[in-house]
Amino acid sequence: MAEKQKTVAILTGGGDVPGLNPALKTLVGRAAENGYRIIGIRRGWGGLLECNPADPQSILRNTVLLDRQAVRTVDRTGGTFLHTSRTNPAKVGVKEIPEFLRAQGHDPSSKDTFDFTPHILSVLSHLEIDALIPIGGDDTLSYAERLHREGFPIVAIPKTMDNDVFGTDYCIGFSTAVTRSVNFIHNLRTSAGSHERIAIIELFGRNSGETSLISAYLSGVDRAIIS
């Protein structure tokens, strides 16, 4: 009896960065090489949340079968062709709850956020997904870690301009963030010098100062203040 074909799913969450589509193309190519069936989840964790096993149309709206042909040209543009969201199924706000889940007795007046992990696991089982590959930053991957603790196989790929995912040296998006920051700082030198002013540039980074530190070093600024 032939062994059942294994299925992997891929999703992207959080902000968009130029390296996402090339990463997706590479993942699909490698998975196809190894004989996997590949499902793309649209709009990150939000797509899984809106999948209703009792409604085939909701599955069609939020998933797409992927193969080499489907991703052949996606690396010609940045961002993610699967689209993205900032939904965290363990912290779903009242306004984010899909109607079919409201109908199952989740009372919006009882609390501010809801944990729909049992529903996500049910959807993954319904789609016969054997392993999940989420690409994202802290919030996206924190929920991936939650599924890992529930016993679901996860391969996480760090993607954040802040470069602050614990356990990795280099995240997709960090290089672009630094490059563009350095370009902006260099462009500001002309105006700052012409008007005899001091330019103060604030960069993002949440609780990590690496983007600011590396950009400051490469652009040769006079002072760098790291929170």
N, C-alpha and C positions, 0 to 999 in steps of 0.2 A: 504494500500500500504506500502510495506516494506521501511524503511528508508535507503537511500543510505549509503554504507559503507564509513567511513571517511578514508582519506589517509594522512599519515605523511611521510616526506622524511628526511633522515639523511645524512650529509656530514661531512668530516673532512678536515681542511685546515691548512697550516703552517707546522711546524716541527713535526716529529714523536716522540712519547713518549711511554713508555711501557704500560701505562694505557688505551690506546685508544681502543684496541680490547675488553678488559673486559667491558669498558663503552658502546661500540656498542652492545655487547651481552646483557647487562642489559637493554638497551633501547628497543631493539627488543623484548625481553621477556615481558617487561612491556606493550609495545604497543599492542602486540599480545593478552595479557591477557584482554585488554580493547576493543578488537574487531577491531583494526585498521588494515588497509592495509598498508604495510611498503615498501617504495622504498629507496634503497641506491643510492646515487649519487657518481659516481666514480670521483676521482681526484678533490674533492672540488668544489669551484666555477668555476673552469676550465671546469668541466664536464657539468655544466648547460650552460655555455657559448657556448660550442660546440654542444649542442642539437639543431637540426634543425627540427621544427615541420613538415616541408614538406619532411623530409627524415627519414623514420622509422629506417633505419640502424644506423643513428647517435644516436637515442634514445636507441637502443639496446646496442650500444658501451659504452654509458655513464651512464646507469642506470641498476639496478639489483633489482628484487623483493626479499625481505628478509622475512624469517620466522624462527622459533626456530631451525629447522633442518639446515638451511643455516649458522647459527652462533654457532652451537653446540660446535665446537672445536676451535673457533677463539681465545679464551682467553689463549690458550697454547703458544702463541707467542706475542711479543710486536708489537708496530707499529699499522698500520691500514690496514686491508685487502681491504678497499675501496680505498686505495691510497690517495695521497694528492697533493696539488699544492699551490702556493702562488699567484694565480690569484685573482685580485680584479676587478670585472666587472665594477666598477665605474672609474677605472683607467687602461684601457687596452692599452698596448703599441702597436705600429704599427705592430710589428712582431707577436704579439699574436692574432691578429684578424683572426677568421676563414674565409675561402674563401667565404662561402655563405653569410657572413655578409659584406665582401668587395664588393660582387656583388650587394648589396642593396644600394650602393652609398656612403659608408663611405670612403671618400678620405683620404688615408694615408698621403698625402702631406699637408693636411690642418692644422693639429695640432699633438702634440706628443702623447696624450692619448685620449681615447674615453670612454664615459659613456654608457654602454649597459644595464642599468637598465630596460628600456622598453622591451628589448628582454628577459631578465631573467624573468620578470613578465609574459610575453607571454608564455614562456616555462613552468613555474609553473602552469599556467592555462591549458595549453595543457595536462600536465600530471595529471591534476585534483588533485593537491596536496592541502590539506586544511591547513597544518601547516608544518613548516620547523624547523629541529633541527640541527643547525651548531655547530660543536665542533672545537674550535680554540682559538687563541690569539687575540691580539689587531687588527691586520689587517683583519683577518677572521671575527671577531665579529663586527668590525666597519662597514663592509658592511651589516652584519645581521641587525645592527641598522638602516642602510639606508632603508632596506626593511620594517622594522617595521614602519618607518616614512611614507612609502608608503601605509601602512595599511595592510601589509601581516603578518599573525600570526607567531611569532618566539619564540622558546624556546632555548636560547643560553646556551652552556656549556663551561666554561672557561678552556682552555688547553694551558699552556705556562710554560716553565721552569723558566721564569723570575718572575712568580707570580705577575704580574702587571696589571691584568684586574680589572678595577675599580668596586667596589661594591661586591667583593668576597674576602674571607679570604684565600682560598686555591684552587689552580689550579691543574688539572691533569698534572703530569710531574715535579712538583716542588720538591716533595720528592725524586725522583730518581736523579734529578740534584744535590741536596744537598748531598745525600748519596755518589754519585760518586765523587763529588768534595772533600769531606772529605777523601775518600779513596786515591785519588791522592795526596792530601797534606801530608797524613801520609806516603805514599810510598816515597815521595821526601825527607823526613826527613833523611833517611839513607844516601843518596848521599850528601845532604847539610852538614850533620855532619861529614861524612868521609873526605870531602875535605875542611872543615872549611870555608864554604861559607854561604852567605845569599841567601836564595831562595825567589824569588818574583813570586807569582802566580797571573795571571790576569784571572778573571772570567767574564762571560757574564752578561747581565742584562739590556742592553739598557739604559733607564733612571731610572731604579730601582736598588737599591743596596741590596735588601733583600736576594738574593741568596748568594752574597758575605758575607753579615753580618752574616747570620745563619751558613754558612759553616765555616767562621772564628771562630765563637763562639764554634761550636761543635768540631773543630779540634784543638782548643787551640793554635792558632797562636799568635805571639808576637805583631803584629800590623795589623789593618784592615783599609784600606783607601777607603772610599765610595765617589764616585763622586757626 
